[in-house]
Amino acid sequence: MYRKQTIGILCILAFITLSATITKRDDDTTPQPEPIPPQQQQLGNAQEGYKYLITGNYVSSGFPYKFYRIIAGKDKDNYLKRTGKNANVPFSFNVIKNEQGIDIVVPNCLQCHAQVFDKHLYVGLGNSFIDFSNTKKQNTILTNTTFKFLKAIAPKQFEGSKAIVQSFKAIYPNLQTEVRGVNAADRLAMLLVAHRNPVTLQWSDSNLLTVPDEVVPTDAPAWWLLKKKNAMFYTGFGRGDFGKFLMLSNILTVKDTTETAEVYKHFADVLAYIQSIEPPKYTKPINRELAMEGELLFTTKCSKCHGSYGPNSSYPNLLIPEKIIGTDSLLFKTNQQNPQFIQWFNYSWFATGNHPAKLVPYNGYIAPPLDGIWITAPYFHNGSVPTLEGVLNSKKRPTYWSRDFRKPSYNYSTIGWNYTAHKNAGGRKVYNTTQPGYGNYGHNFGDNLSDADRKAIIEYLKTL
C-alpha cells in the first residue's frame, strides 16, 4: 500500500514538474510546441492498395524487361511472393507494360520504404541500407553506357526508357550524399519539380527553379507511424491529402497531369494499405518487470511529446520548435530558405481538386510516434545516431562512425546497429556528424537520467 502511494505521489510531482517546464509563462518568449490539427483523409481498399504498390504503373518509364534479365538475371528471393514476371525482379521494382506494349522494369516505392531485417522483408520499414553516396558514378554508368548501348541495339525498346533517362541525367549528378545509409528524397523532389511545370507537370530540359547546393540527408520514417500522424514528413509541413504526397514518385517519369490523375485514383487505396501496417514485434525476450519501470519513467519524461501506448493510447501530434528540440536544423531551414519550392507545390496540380495538399513550413520538427522504434535504427531525422542508447545519452553518440553494410549485425542491448567509432572522418564510408545536415546534437532530454533509468526506458520501448 505504501509503495502504491509513493508511486502515485511521484507521478503527480513529475507531472507538475513537466507541466511547469513545457507550459508557457506570460514572461517566457521561448516558442512552444504546436499541435497539428487533424486532416481528413480519403478511405480506400487496403488490399487493392498493396496490389498497386507492388505491381502498379505509378512510375511509367524504365528498363526493358528482356534486357534487364540478361544483365541482372533472376531474383532468387521473391520476398513479396509475386507471380509472373514480377516474381523475377527484386521487391524494389515492378514489371509493367508501357504504351508500346513492351514489358519494362520500373522502380517502386519499396526502394526507400522496405528493408530486409534478419532475413525477413519488412514492408514499411525505412531502407537504411540505401546508397546515394555514389550517384555521380552511377549516372555515368546508367546514362552514358547502359542506356546508350540499349538505344544503339534496340531503338524501339529504348522509347520506353526515354523519360527515366532524362530524369536520371538531371538528378543523379546532383543527388550525392556524404555517406551511405541516408536518404536523399527531399533533394530528389527538389530536382524533379525544378524541371516540371507546376500546372501541367510537363518536363522542361532546363531548370524552372533555382536549386540550392545542399543535399540534406534524412532517414526514411516507418510507414506504420502514418496512421497516427496529422501531417507528413519530419518537419510536419505536409498537410491535406496524404495520397498526393505518397504519389510524388510519379513525377520521376510522368508526361502530364492526365497521367497523374489516373495514377492518383489508386492512392486512397495505397494510403489505406499503409495505414493497415502494424509495427513488428520485438523478436527477443523482454524483461517485463524492468519494462514496467520503464513505462512509468516514459510516461513522466517522454509521453508529453511522443504520446502514450497501450489500450488507452494517444498521440499529441506536436511540432517542437528548434529552441526546444535543438537537433540539426538544416532540413527545416532548407524549406524556409527556398520558398520557391513551397510555392511550386502550393500552386501545382497537387494543391487542386476536392482533396488538395499543401506545404506549411515550420522552424522545428514533429515529435514522432515511437511504435516499432526498436527496429528503426539509426535514429534522429538524419540517421545520425546508431543506437537508442545514444538517443537517451548524448555522451554515447559517436562523432565519426561506420557500420558493416555487407554483414550487418544488430545490437539488442543498446538497440541499434553495431558500429565502429572512428577518430577522424573517413570519406563516404564513415558517418561524419560534424558536417552540415549530419549533426547528432540536440534532444538531450535523457542526459539527466541515471543509467538504470535509461535502461528501463529502453526495455519499455522494446514493447511498443
C-alpha positions, 0 to 999 in steps of 0.5 A: 500500500505504501509503495502504491502511494509513493508511486502515485505521489511521484507521478503527480510531482513529475507531472507538475514538474513537466507541466511547469517546464513545457507550459508557457509563462506570460514572461517566457518568449521561448516558442512552444510546441504546436499541435497539428490539427487533424486532416481528413483523409480519403478511405480506400481498399487496403488490399487493392492498395498493396496490389498497386504498390507492388505491381502498379504503373505509378512510375511509367518509364524504365528498363526493358524487361528482356534486357534487364534479365540478361544483365541482372538475371533472376531474383532468387528471393521473391520476398513479396511472393509475386507471380509472373514476371514480377516474381523475377525482379527484386521487391524494389521494382515492378514489371509493367507494360508501357504504351508500346506494349513492351514489358519494362522494369520500373522502380517502386516505392519499396526502394526507400520504404522496405528493408530486409531485417534478419532475413525477413522483408519488412514492408514499411520499414525505412531502407537504411541500407540505401546508397546515394553516396555514389550517384555521380558514378552511377549516372555515368554508368546508367546514362552514358553506357547502359542506356546508350548501348540499349538505344544503339541495339534496340531503338524501339525498346529504348522509347520506353526508357526515354523519360527515366533517362532524362530524369536520371541525367538531371538528378543523379549528378546532383543527388550525392550524399556524404555517406551511405545509409541516408536518404536523399528524397527531399533533394530528389523532389527538389530536382524533379519539380525544378524541371516540371511545370507546376500546372501541367507537370510537363518536363522542361530540359532546363531548370524552372527553379533555382536549386540550392547546393545542399543535399540534406540527408534524412532517414526514411520514417516507418510507414506504420507511424502514418496512421497516427500522424496529422501531417507528413514528413519530419518537419510536419509541413505536409498537410491535406491529402496524404495520397498526393504526397505518397504519389510524388514518385510519379513525377520521376517519369510522368508526361502530364497531369492526365497521367497523374490523375489516373495514377492518383485514383489508386492512392486512397487505396495505397494510403489505406494499405499503409495505414493497415501496417502494424509495427513488428514485434520485438523478436527477443525476450523482454524483461517485463518487470524492468519494462514496467519501470520503464513505462512509468519513467516514459510516461513522466519524461517522454509521453508529453511529446511522443504520446502514450501506448497501450489500450488507452493510447494517444498521440499529441501530434506536436511540432517542437520548435528548434529552441526546444528540440535543438537537433540539426536544423538544416532540413527545416531551414532548407524549406524556409530558405527556398520558398520557391519550392513551397510555392511550386507545390502550393500552386501545382496540380497537387494543391487542386481538386476536392482533396488538395495538399499543401506545404506549411513550413515550420522552424522545428520538427514533429515529435514522432510516434515511437511504435516499432522504434526498436527496429528503426535504427539509426535514429534522429531525422538524419540517421545520425545516431546508431543506437537508442542508447545514444538517443537517451545519452548524448555522451554515447553518440559517436562523432565519426562512425561506420557500420558493416553494410555487407554483414550487418549485425544488430545490437539488442542491448543498446538497440541499434546497429553495431558500429565502429567509432572512428577518430577522424572522418573517413570519406563516404564510408564513415558517418561524419556528424560534424558536417552540415545536415549530419549533426547528432546534437540536440534532444538531450532530454535523457542526459539527466537520467541515471543509467538504470533509468535509461535502461528501463526506458529502453526495455519499455520501448522494446514493447511498443 
